[in-house]
Amino acid sequence: MVKDLLSGKDVGHFELQVHTKSGKALSLETRITVLNRGGETVGAIAVLRDISYRQQSEIDLKESEKRYRLLAENASDVIWIMNMDLKFTYVSPSVVGLRGYTPEETMAQTMKELLTPLSFDSAVKAWAEEQAVEEKGFKDLHRSRVLQLEMNCKNGSTVWTEVKASFLRDSGGKATGILGVARDITERRQAQQSVEESEKRYRLLAENVSDIIWTMDMGMRLTYISPSVSRVRGYSVEEALAAPVEDVFTAESALVAKKSIKDLYKANKSMPGQGERRASTVELEMKRKDGSTIWTETRLSMVTGTNGTPVGWIGITRDVGERLKTEKALQESEKRYRLLAENVSDVIWVTDMNLRPTYVSPSIERLLGYTMEEAKAFGMEKMLTRESAQQASERMAKTLSVIKQDPKKALKPGSVELEMKRKDGSTIWADTTVTVARDGNGQPVELMGVLHDITERKKSEKAVSESEGRFRSLIESTSDWVWEVNEKLVYTYVSRKIHDILGYEPEEVVGKAPVDLMPLKEANRVARVFGDALTQKKPFAWPQGSARDQRRALL
């Protein structure tokens, strides 16, 4: 280098290692410019710059890059980098465990190849939104975006991932790329789906019972109320949720409700870990939308979190107005006796799609005498009479056939009247409503039903039918011809005596008018008589007249 300098050549810049007086090593960047005069080298100018700090920074940067690359390549999450054209520039090796593709294979894929169609649309939408934010003058340079995306795997399956992405930026804050981390959340998604399906099942149960089911937070604000509130109190679900406690109860019952909650809270607090099992029952007078009030019975329980901390309340409210009226009347008329009232409620049951019982409400014991365990072990079919079992089996087979042909076809709740066997050997009649419960994909997973005791109604219907039979027998045995017409003067009933008088069978006459059996002159006269009777709406006696028999002979 010195030889080049003496010959007048420009050696440019180079690095030198020197030592200070104290012995410390320094790295200097040196630039030497040769001075020429008349073609002869007369000197040189040298500029020296300390670059020790820069060199150390470069060393530290390489070490840092090495450490972070080591972290990226050993992390279970997939770390990746994209440029602004959405092309991968780096993918960590853990992508093999997540998707089955190597980093090189993944980097060659497009976003459309990487994601399922729905997730691709979500990613494109998020990308457009982030680009719009970038175009704004003021923006958060450190923001990130979290998406749940379903990715395609090499074996043809898919995997759900949670992707957190943020922009890489240059010194001026301009976005130059995207840094992302993808984590497998398949198990978490499955757990969430199970919770949602369970919630849906119990919500369906809650919304098909006659009682009002509700939940409330610790601030005494309603967070859920079942649709039956409309039938009991006249308010919609939305109106009921928005109402303060003072608008729900009468003044006295509002104080009782608050005291019951306070006492139950203290009782649960004194018995840690058993809060969810403690409950109390209280009768409260509630306000209806029409201004009237209604007496209800509410069973209240405190709900605790996983750590035992109280998080809210759950209650079941039942209309007991009629029951209380009955109790009051009996107390006044029979002071020496006291009525032990029972709450009669519908029986709720659930089976899987193979008709195996998975749930039966406790009210089964009041209705049929069986415990919940006995009812689940027997199954509903064994608690039916032979005829009703066959009827239920045919209806169920028809329903399952429809479901098999089109699993996602919407089915209206079906209702059927069945005769059921009680444990004591007697039978009752129940109206059974069946609903098909479905999962988040619309696939049927359970059958849910409600049993309502209609024994008294069936007895009344039987009595009416027997009474009707007796009167029909009387009519059929009389020597007179008895008939009935509707408002259009058309026969709807004709006794069998018409055959003896006119020769017609009753079936031949039903659907005709009386004038169809008369000569024209007589028909006109009778029509006027009928018209006057209908106008005046008074009973009338049939005037003597004539008619034609089956052979058209005049009688």
C-alpha positions as CSV (number, residue, x, y, z in Angstrom):
1,M,0.0,0.0,0.0
2,V,2.9,2.4,0.8
3,K,4.5,1.6,-2.5
4,D,1.2,2.5,-4.3
5,L,1.1,5.8,-2.4
6,L,4.7,6.7,-3.4
7,S,3.9,5.9,-7.0
8,G,1.0,8.3,-6.9
9,K,-1.9,5.8,-7.0
10,D,-5.2,6.5,-5.1
11,V,-5.6,3.7,-2.6
12,G,-9.1,4.8,-1.5
13,H,-10.2,3.8,2.0
14,F,-9.3,0.9,4.1
15,E,-9.5,-0.3,7.7
16,L,-6.6,-0.2,10.2
17,Q,-6.2,-1.7,13.6
18,V,-4.4,0.6,16.1
19,H,-3.8,0.8,19.8
20,T,-4.3,3.8,22.0
21,K,-1.8,4.9,24.5
22,S,-3.7,3.0,27.1
23,G,-3.4,-0.2,25.0
24,K,-7.1,-0.2,23.9
25,A,-7.6,-1.6,20.3
26,L,-9.4,0.6,17.9
27,S,-10.7,0.0,14.3
28,L,-10.2,3.0,12.1
29,E,-11.6,3.6,8.6
30,T,-8.8,5.5,6.8
31,R,-9.0,7.4,3.5
32,I,-5.8,8.8,1.9
33,T,-5.7,11.2,-1.0
34,V,-2.4,11.7,-2.8
35,L,-1.2,15.2,-3.6
36,N,0.5,15.7,-7.0
37,R,2.3,18.7,-8.3
38,G,3.8,18.8,-11.7
39,G,3.5,15.1,-12.0
40,E,5.4,14.5,-8.8
41,T,4.0,13.2,-5.5
42,V,4.5,15.9,-3.0
43,G,2.4,14.5,-0.1
44,A,-0.8,13.0,1.0
45,I,-3.9,13.8,3.1
46,A,-5.3,11.2,5.4
47,V,-8.7,11.1,7.1
48,L,-9.2,8.6,9.9
49,R,-12.6,7.7,11.5
50,D,-13.1,5.5,14.5
51,I,-15.5,2.7,13.4
52,S,-15.1,0.5,16.5
53,Y,-18.7,1.1,17.6
54,R,-20.1,0.3,14.2
55,Q,-18.2,-2.9,13.9
56,Q,-19.3,-4.0,17.3
57,S,-22.9,-3.2,16.4
58,E,-22.6,-5.3,13.3
59,I,-21.2,-8.2,15.4
60,D,-24.1,-7.7,17.9
61,L,-26.6,-7.6,15.1
62,K,-25.3,-10.9,13.6
63,E,-25.4,-12.5,17.1
64,S,-29.0,-11.2,17.6
65,E,-30.1,-12.4,14.2
66,K,-28.6,-15.8,15.1
67,R,-30.4,-16.0,18.4
68,Y,-33.8,-15.0,16.9
69,R,-33.4,-17.3,14.0
70,L,-32.7,-20.1,16.5
71,L,-35.8,-19.2,18.5
72,A,-37.9,-19.0,15.3
73,E,-36.7,-22.4,14.0
74,N,-37.3,-24.1,17.4
75,A,-40.7,-22.6,18.3
76,S,-43.9,-24.7,18.1
77,D,-45.7,-21.8,16.5
78,V,-45.1,-21.0,12.8
79,I,-43.3,-17.7,12.3
80,W,-43.4,-16.3,8.8
81,I,-42.5,-13.1,6.9
82,M,-44.2,-11.8,3.7
83,N,-43.4,-8.9,1.5
84,M,-46.0,-6.3,0.5
85,D,-46.9,-8.5,-2.5
86,L,-48.1,-11.2,-0.1
87,K,-45.2,-13.5,-1.1
88,F,-43.5,-15.5,1.6
89,T,-39.9,-14.6,2.2
90,Y,-39.4,-16.7,5.3
91,V,-41.3,-19.6,7.0
92,S,-40.1,-21.4,10.1
93,P,-39.6,-25.2,10.1
94,S,-42.5,-25.8,12.5
95,V,-44.8,-25.4,9.5
96,V,-44.1,-29.1,8.8
97,G,-45.7,-30.1,12.1
98,L,-48.7,-27.8,11.5
99,R,-49.5,-28.4,7.9
100,G,-47.2,-31.2,6.6
101,Y,-45.6,-28.9,4.0
102,T,-41.9,-28.0,4.2
103,P,-40.9,-24.3,4.4
104,E,-39.9,-24.3,0.8
105,E,-43.2,-25.8,-0.3
106,T,-45.1,-23.3,1.8
107,M,-43.1,-20.3,0.4
108,A,-44.1,-21.4,-3.1
109,Q,-47.8,-21.4,-2.2
110,T,-50.3,-18.5,-2.8
111,M,-52.7,-17.3,-0.2
112,K,-55.5,-19.0,-2.0
113,E,-53.7,-22.3,-1.9
114,L,-52.8,-21.8,1.8
115,L,-56.3,-21.1,3.1
116,T,-59.8,-22.5,2.8
117,P,-62.2,-20.3,0.7
118,L,-63.9,-18.7,3.7
119,S,-60.7,-18.0,5.5
120,F,-59.2,-16.6,2.3
121,D,-62.0,-14.2,2.1
122,S,-61.5,-13.1,5.7
123,A,-57.8,-12.6,5.1
124,V,-58.4,-10.6,2.0
125,K,-60.9,-8.4,3.8
126,A,-58.4,-7.8,6.7
127,W,-55.6,-7.0,4.2
128,A,-57.9,-4.4,2.5
129,E,-58.8,-2.8,5.8
130,E,-55.1,-2.6,6.9
131,Q,-54.1,-1.0,3.6
132,A,-56.9,1.6,4.1
133,V,-55.5,2.4,7.6
134,E,-51.9,2.7,6.1
135,E,-53.1,5.4,3.7
136,K,-54.3,7.5,6.6
137,G,-52.1,10.3,7.8
138,F,-52.2,9.3,11.5
139,K,-52.0,5.6,12.3
140,D,-50.7,3.3,15.0
141,L,-47.3,2.0,13.7
142,H,-47.2,-0.7,16.3
143,R,-50.7,-2.2,15.8
144,S,-51.3,-5.8,15.1
145,R,-54.2,-7.9,13.8
146,V,-55.4,-11.3,15.1
147,L,-57.4,-13.6,12.8
148,Q,-58.7,-17.2,13.1
149,L,-57.9,-18.9,9.8
150,E,-58.5,-22.4,8.6
151,M,-55.4,-23.7,6.7
152,N,-55.2,-26.5,4.2
153,C,-52.9,-29.4,5.1
154,K,-50.8,-31.6,2.8
155,N,-52.9,-34.7,3.7
156,G,-56.1,-33.1,2.6
157,S,-57.4,-32.1,6.1
158,T,-57.5,-28.6,7.5
159,V,-56.3,-27.0,10.7
160,W,-57.6,-24.0,12.5
161,T,-55.0,-21.4,13.5
162,E,-54.8,-18.1,15.3
163,V,-52.7,-15.8,13.3
164,K,-51.2,-12.6,14.8
165,A,-49.7,-10.3,12.2
166,S,-48.1,-6.8,12.1
167,F,-46.2,-4.7,9.6
168,L,-42.4,-4.6,9.3
169,R,-41.4,-0.9,8.8
170,D,-38.3,1.0,7.6
171,S,-36.8,3.9,9.5
172,G,-39.4,6.2,8.1
173,G,-42.3,4.2,9.3
174,K,-43.2,2.8,5.9
175,A,-44.5,-0.7,5.8
176,T,-42.1,-3.0,4.0
177,G,-43.4,-6.4,4.9
178,I,-45.6,-8.5,7.3
179,L,-44.4,-10.5,10.2
180,G,-46.8,-13.2,11.4
181,V,-47.1,-16.0,14.0
182,A,-49.6,-18.9,13.4
183,R,-50.7,-21.1,16.3
184,D,-52.7,-24.3,16.2
185,I,-56.1,-23.7,18.0
186,T,-58.0,-26.8,16.7
187,E,-58.5,-28.2,20.2
188,R,-59.6,-24.8,21.5
189,R,-62.1,-24.4,18.6
190,Q,-63.5,-27.9,19.4
191,A,-63.9,-27.0,23.1
192,Q,-65.6,-23.7,22.2
193,Q,-67.9,-25.6,19.8
194,S,-68.8,-28.1,22.5
195,V,-69.6,-25.3,24.9
196,E,-71.8,-23.6,22.3
197,E,-73.6,-26.8,21.5
198,S,-74.2,-27.4,25.2
199,E,-75.4,-23.8,25.7
200,K,-77.7,-24.2,22.6
201,R,-79.2,-27.4,24.0
202,Y,-80.0,-26.0,27.4
203,R,-81.2,-22.7,25.9
204,L,-83.7,-24.8,23.8
205,L,-84.8,-26.5,27.0
206,A,-85.2,-23.2,28.7
207,E,-87.2,-21.7,25.9
208,N,-89.7,-24.6,25.7
209,V,-90.8,-24.7,29.3
210,S,-93.8,-22.8,30.7
211,D,-91.7,-21.4,33.6
212,I,-89.6,-18.3,33.3
213,I,-85.8,-19.1,33.4
214,W,-83.5,-16.1,33.9
215,T,-79.9,-15.2,34.9
216,M,-78.7,-12.1,36.6
217,D,-75.2,-10.7,37.3
218,M,-74.0,-9.6,40.8
219,G,-75.2,-6.1,40.1
220,M,-78.8,-7.4,39.9
221,R,-79.0,-6.8,36.1
222,L,-80.8,-9.4,34.0
223,T,-78.5,-11.1,31.5
224,Y,-81.0,-13.6,30.1
225,I,-84.7,-14.3,30.3
226,S,-86.7,-17.0,28.5
227,P,-89.5,-16.2,26.0
228,S,-92.1,-17.5,28.5
229,V,-92.0,-14.0,30.2
230,S,-94.3,-12.8,27.4
231,R,-97.0,-15.3,28.4
232,V,-96.6,-14.8,32.1
233,R,-96.1,-11.0,32.3
234,G,-96.9,-9.6,28.8
235,Y,-93.5,-8.1,28.2
236,S,-91.2,-9.0,25.4
237,V,-87.7,-10.5,26.2
238,E,-86.1,-7.1,25.3
239,E,-88.4,-5.1,27.5
240,A,-88.0,-7.5,30.4
241,L,-84.2,-7.4,30.2
242,A,-84.2,-3.6,30.2
243,A,-86.5,-3.2,33.2
244,P,-84.9,-2.3,36.7
245,V,-85.9,-4.4,39.7
246,E,-88.4,-1.7,40.9
247,D,-90.4,-2.2,37.6
248,V,-90.5,-6.0,37.9
249,F,-91.9,-6.4,41.5
250,T,-94.4,-4.6,43.7
251,A,-92.8,-2.5,46.4
252,E,-93.2,-5.2,49.1
253,S,-91.9,-8.0,46.8
254,A,-89.0,-5.9,45.7
255,L,-87.8,-5.7,49.3
256,V,-88.4,-9.5,49.8
257,A,-86.4,-10.3,46.6
258,K,-83.4,-8.1,47.7
259,K,-83.4,-9.6,51.2
260,S,-83.6,-13.2,49.8
261,I,-80.6,-12.5,47.5
262,K,-78.7,-10.9,50.4
263,D,-79.4,-13.8,52.8
264,L,-78.5,-16.4,50.1
265,Y,-75.2,-14.6,49.4
266,K,-74.3,-14.7,53.1
267,A,-75.3,-18.4,53.3
268,N,-73.1,-19.3,50.3
269,K,-70.2,-17.1,51.6
270,S,-70.2,-19.0,54.9
271,M,-69.9,-22.3,53.0
272,P,-67.1,-21.9,50.4
273,G,-67.1,-24.3,47.5
274,Q,-70.8,-25.1,47.8
275,G,-72.3,-21.9,46.5
276,E,-73.8,-23.4,43.3
277,R,-75.7,-26.0,45.4
278,R,-77.4,-23.6,47.7
279,A,-80.8,-22.2,46.7
280,S,-83.9,-20.6,48.2
281,T,-87.6,-20.4,47.1
282,V,-89.6,-17.3,47.6
283,E,-93.1,-16.1,46.5
284,L,-93.1,-12.7,44.8
285,E,-95.8,-10.5,43.3
286,M,-94.7,-9.3,39.9
287,K,-96.1,-6.5,37.7
288,R,-97.7,-7.3,34.3
289,K,-97.6,-5.0,31.3
290,D,-101.4,-4.4,31.5
291,G,-101.1,-3.0,35.0
292,S,-102.2,-6.1,36.8
293,T,-100.0,-8.2,39.1
294,I,-99.3,-11.9,39.3
295,W,-98.0,-14.0,42.1
296,T,-95.0,-16.2,41.2
297,E,-92.8,-18.7,42.9
298,T,-89.1,-18.2,42.3
299,R,-86.3,-20.7,43.0
300,L,-83.1,-18.8,43.3
301,S,-79.5,-20.1,43.1
302,M,-76.1,-18.4,43.2
303,V,-73.7,-19.2,40.4
304,T,-70.0,-19.4,41.1
305,G,-66.9,-19.3,38.9
306,T,-64.3,-22.0,38.7
307,N,-62.4,-20.5,41.6
308,G,-65.6,-20.4,43.8
309,T,-66.1,-16.6,43.3
310,P,-69.8,-15.6,43.0
311,V,-70.5,-14.5,39.4
312,G,-74.3,-14.2,39.3
313,W,-77.7,-15.7,39.9
314,I,-80.0,-18.1,38.2
315,G,-83.7,-18.4,38.8
316,I,-86.8,-20.3,37.8
317,T,-90.1,-18.3,38.1
318,R,-93.4,-20.0,38.0
319,D,-96.9,-18.5,37.8
320,V,-98.7,-19.6,41.0
321,G,-101.5,-17.1,40.9
322,E,-104.2,-19.7,40.5
323,R,-102.7,-21.9,43.0
324,L,-102.6,-19.2,45.6
325,K,-106.2,-18.3,44.9
326,T,-107.1,-22.0,45.5
327,E,-105.1,-22.2,48.7
328,K,-106.8,-19.0,50.0
329,A,-110.3,-20.3,49.2
330,L,-109.6,-23.6,50.9
331,Q,-108.1,-21.9,54.0
332,E,-111.2,-19.8,54.4
333,S,-113.7,-22.6,53.9
334,E,-111.8,-25.4,55.6
335,K,-109.9,-23.8,58.5
336,R,-109.3,-27.1,60.2
337,Y,-107.3,-28.4,57.2
338,R,-104.4,-27.2,55.2
339,L,-103.9,-28.0,51.5
340,L,-100.5,-29.4,50.6
341,A,-100.1,-27.9,47.1
342,E,-97.9,-29.5,44.5
343,N,-96.3,-27.7,41.6
344,V,-97.5,-29.5,38.5
345,S,-95.1,-28.9,35.7
346,D,-94.4,-30.5,32.3
347,V,-91.8,-33.3,32.0
348,I,-88.9,-32.5,29.7
349,W,-86.9,-35.3,28.1
350,V,-83.9,-35.6,25.8
351,T,-82.7,-38.6,23.8
352,D,-79.8,-39.1,21.3
353,M,-80.5,-39.9,17.7
354,N,-80.6,-43.6,18.6
355,L,-83.5,-42.9,21.0
356,R,-81.4,-43.5,24.1
357,P,-82.5,-41.2,27.0
358,T,-79.9,-38.7,28.1
359,Y,-82.0,-36.5,30.3
360,V,-85.4,-36.6,32.1
361,S,-86.6,-33.7,34.3
362,P,-87.4,-34.5,38.0
363,S,-91.2,-33.8,37.4
364,I,-91.4,-37.3,35.8
365,E,-91.8,-38.6,39.4
366,R,-94.8,-36.4,40.0
367,L,-96.3,-37.3,36.6
368,L,-95.6,-41.1,36.4
369,G,-94.2,-42.1,39.8
370,Y,-90.8,-43.0,38.3
371,T,-87.5,-41.5,39.5
372,M,-85.3,-39.8,36.9
373,E,-82.9,-42.8,37.0
374,E,-85.7,-45.3,36.5
375,A,-87.2,-43.3,33.6
376,K,-83.8,-43.0,31.9
377,A,-83.2,-46.8,32.3
378,F,-86.6,-47.8,31.0
379,G,-86.8,-45.4,28.1
380,M,-90.0,-43.6,27.0
381,E,-91.3,-46.5,24.9
382,K,-91.5,-48.9,27.9
383,M,-93.7,-46.3,29.7
384,L,-96.3,-46.3,26.9
385,T,-99.3,-48.5,26.4
386,R,-99.0,-50.9,23.5
387,E,-101.2,-48.8,21.1
388,S,-99.4,-45.6,22.0
389,A,-95.9,-47.2,21.8
390,Q,-96.8,-48.3,18.2
391,Q,-98.1,-44.9,17.4
392,A,-95.0,-43.2,18.8
393,S,-92.7,-45.7,17.0
394,E,-94.4,-44.9,13.6
395,R,-94.2,-41.2,14.2
396,M,-90.6,-41.4,15.2
397,A,-89.7,-43.6,12.3
398,K,-91.3,-41.1,9.9
399,T,-89.4,-38.2,11.5
400,L,-86.0,-40.1,11.4
401,S,-86.7,-41.0,7.7
402,V,-87.2,-37.4,6.8
403,I,-84.0,-36.4,8.7
404,K,-82.0,-39.2,7.0
405,Q,-83.2,-38.0,3.5
406,D,-82.4,-34.4,4.3
407,P,-80.5,-33.8,7.6
408,K,-80.7,-30.0,7.3
409,K,-84.4,-29.8,6.5
410,A,-86.2,-27.6,9.0
411,L,-88.8,-29.6,10.9
412,K,-91.6,-28.0,12.8
413,P,-92.1,-29.4,16.4
414,G,-94.5,-32.3,16.2
415,S,-97.3,-33.0,18.7
416,V,-98.9,-36.4,19.5
417,E,-101.2,-37.6,22.3
418,L,-100.0,-40.7,24.0
419,E,-101.3,-43.0,26.8
420,M,-98.6,-43.6,29.4
421,K,-98.3,-46.2,32.1
422,R,-97.7,-45.0,35.7
423,K,-95.5,-46.9,38.1
424,D,-98.6,-47.9,40.1
425,G,-100.2,-49.6,37.1
426,S,-102.6,-46.8,36.2
427,T,-102.4,-44.8,33.0
428,I,-102.6,-41.1,32.1
429,W,-102.8,-39.2,28.8
430,A,-100.0,-36.8,27.8
431,D,-99.6,-34.4,25.0
432,T,-96.0,-34.8,23.7
433,T,-94.2,-32.2,21.7
434,V,-91.0,-33.3,20.0
435,T,-88.3,-31.0,18.7
436,V,-85.1,-31.9,16.8
437,A,-82.0,-30.3,18.3
438,R,-79.1,-29.6,15.9
439,D,-75.4,-28.7,16.1
440,G,-73.7,-25.7,14.7
441,N,-73.5,-27.3,11.3
442,G,-77.3,-27.9,11.2
443,Q,-76.9,-31.7,11.8
444,P,-79.5,-33.3,14.1
445,V,-77.9,-34.5,17.3
446,E,-80.8,-34.9,19.8
447,L,-84.5,-35.2,20.1
448,M,-86.1,-33.0,22.8
449,G,-89.6,-33.4,24.1
450,V,-92.1,-31.9,26.5
451,L,-94.8,-34.1,28.2
452,H,-98.0,-32.2,29.3
453,D,-100.7,-34.1,31.3
454,I,-104.0,-34.0,29.4
455,T,-105.8,-36.7,31.3
456,E,-108.7,-34.5,32.5
457,R,-109.2,-33.1,29.0
458,K,-109.3,-36.6,27.5
459,K,-111.9,-37.6,30.1
460,S,-114.0,-34.5,29.2
461,E,-113.7,-35.4,25.5
462,K,-114.8,-39.0,26.2
463,A,-117.8,-37.8,28.2
464,V,-118.8,-35.4,25.4
465,S,-118.4,-38.2,22.9
466,E,-120.5,-40.6,24.9
467,S,-123.2,-38.0,25.4
468,E,-123.2,-37.3,21.7
469,G,-123.5,-41.0,21.0
470,R,-126.5,-41.2,23.4
471,F,-128.3,-38.3,21.7
472,R,-127.5,-39.7,18.2
473,S,-129.0,-43.0,19.3
474,L,-132.2,-41.3,20.4
475,I,-132.4,-39.4,17.1
476,E,-131.8,-42.5,15.0
477,S,-134.5,-44.4,16.9
478,T,-137.3,-41.8,16.7
479,S,-140.1,-42.1,14.1
480,D,-139.5,-38.5,12.9
481,W,-137.1,-37.4,10.3
482,V,-134.5,-35.2,11.9
483,W,-132.1,-32.9,9.9
484,E,-129.7,-30.1,10.2
485,V,-128.7,-27.4,7.7
486,N,-125.9,-24.8,7.7
487,E,-126.1,-21.1,7.1
488,K,-126.3,-21.7,3.4
489,L,-129.3,-24.0,3.8
490,V,-127.4,-27.1,2.9
491,Y,-128.0,-30.4,4.7
492,T,-125.1,-31.3,7.1
493,Y,-127.0,-34.1,8.9
494,V,-130.0,-36.2,8.0
495,S,-131.3,-39.0,10.2
496,R,-131.8,-42.5,8.7
497,K,-135.6,-42.0,8.9
498,I,-135.5,-40.2,5.6
499,H,-135.1,-43.6,3.9
500,D,-138.5,-44.7,5.3
501,I,-140.2,-41.4,4.2
502,L,-138.5,-40.4,0.9
503,G,-136.5,-43.4,0.0
504,Y,-133.1,-41.6,0.1
505,E,-130.0,-42.7,2.0
506,P,-128.7,-40.0,4.3
507,E,-125.5,-39.9,2.3
508,E,-127.5,-39.0,-0.8
509,V,-129.1,-36.0,0.8
510,V,-126.2,-34.5,2.8
511,G,-124.8,-31.6,0.7
512,K,-128.1,-30.8,-1.0
513,A,-130.6,-28.1,0.0
514,P,-134.2,-28.8,1.2
515,V,-135.6,-27.1,-1.9
516,D,-133.8,-29.7,-4.1
517,L,-136.4,-32.2,-2.8
518,M,-139.5,-30.1,-3.5
519,P,-141.6,-29.0,-6.5
520,L,-140.8,-25.5,-7.7
521,K,-143.8,-23.8,-6.1
522,E,-143.2,-25.5,-2.8
523,A,-139.5,-24.7,-3.0
524,N,-140.2,-21.0,-3.4
525,R,-142.6,-20.9,-0.5
526,V,-140.2,-22.8,1.8
527,A,-137.3,-20.5,0.7
528,R,-139.4,-17.5,1.9
529,V,-140.2,-19.1,5.2
530,F,-136.4,-19.9,5.7
531,G,-135.4,-16.4,4.7
532,D,-137.8,-14.8,7.2
533,A,-136.7,-17.1,10.0
534,L,-133.0,-16.3,9.4
535,T,-133.7,-12.6,9.2
536,Q,-135.7,-12.6,12.5
537,K,-133.3,-15.2,14.1
538,K,-136.2,-16.9,15.8
539,P,-137.3,-20.5,16.0
540,F,-140.1,-21.5,13.6
541,A,-142.3,-24.5,13.0
542,W,-142.0,-26.1,9.6
543,P,-145.3,-25.5,7.7
544,Q,-147.0,-28.5,6.1
545,G,-145.7,-29.0,2.6
546,S,-144.8,-31.5,0.0
547,A,-141.6,-33.1,-1.3
548,R,-140.6,-35.7,-3.9
549,D,-139.3,-39.1,-3.0
550,Q,-136.5,-40.9,-4.7
551,R,-138.8,-41.9,-7.6
552,R,-139.7,-38.2,-7.9
553,A,-143.3,-39.1,-6.7
554,L,-145.0,-36.2,-4.9
555,L,-145.7,-36.7,-1.2
